[in-house]
Amino acid sequence: MSRRDTLLRGMSAALVGSAVKASAQNQHAHDVQATGSDPLIPMFMAVSHRLTDRDTLDQRIGVALCAGVVQNNPARKEQIQTLYDLLTKGSFASAADFARAAEKQDAVLKDTIHDVMTGWYRGVADGKVVVYRSALMFDITKDAVYPKTYAAGGPFYWTTKPPEVALPNGQPALSPSKFVIEPT
């Protein structure tokens, strides 16, 4: 094989690689446009910003969470719109104030709030993991510790008695919900 053949093959591979990359970028732009056409997404994001008390949330994660929250319960779409209407008509100092007002307006909205918060903090929507590493529950320690994907202790480490923790002194924003044991 001559140098000329090697050079031609290298240039061909680079050309094919750049064409594939351009195609992937076009597909990504198409996906972003497709998700941007759903009017529920901006409402979901506005409600999410207020409920999490955060200025920035990842739009891509929000699109996936919104789809998961609405997927098996079409009533959630209307409930998210109701939450958005309440948010735009009122002035709320915190997420807790907004959640209390939403529950006073309609008790069903509490479950929608739970679904939205579970999605953002645990990364789970409709019982499926949407995001793991970027879930907000890991946000506090993200500068020092990455979420583990493996067990930290030896065999049966979870059977030892955990350390005592002081009881919290704050008040919950929503009324108590039924206790749900999730399948493992």
C-alpha positions, 0 to 999 in steps of 0.5 A: 500500500502506497502513501497515496492510498493511505492518504486517500483512505484517510481523507475519505474516512474524514469526509464520511465522518464529517457527513455523519456528524452533520447529519446527527446535528441536523437530526438533533436540531429537528428533535429540538424543533419538534419538542419546541412545538408542544405548547405544554413544554413551556408550561411544564418548565415554568411550573417546574422552575417554581416548584423546584425554586431554581432559575435553570433547569435542563430543557432536554430533561424537562421534555423527557419528564413532561412526556413521562408524566403525561404518558399514562395519565392524559389528565396530567396535561390539563392539570399542568395547564391548571398549575401554569394558570395558577402560577401566572395569575398569582404571586408566590414567594416560594415553592411551598406557597405555590404548592399550598395554593394549588392544593387549596384550589384542587386536591388532585393537583397535589399528585401532579406536583408529586409527579413533577417533583419526583421527576426532577429530583429522582429522575423518574417519570411514570415508573421509568428512569428518565435521567440518573446522574443529572437528577436534582437529588445529586445536585448538592454534592455534584462538585465533589461526589458523583452518584454511585452506580454500585453498592458501597458496602460489603454483603448485607451492609444495609442490614445494620442499624443506621445512625440516629438523625434529628427530627426536622423542625419545618412544616410540609407544604402539602398535606400527607399522601398515602404511603407507597412501597415501590417495587424493587 
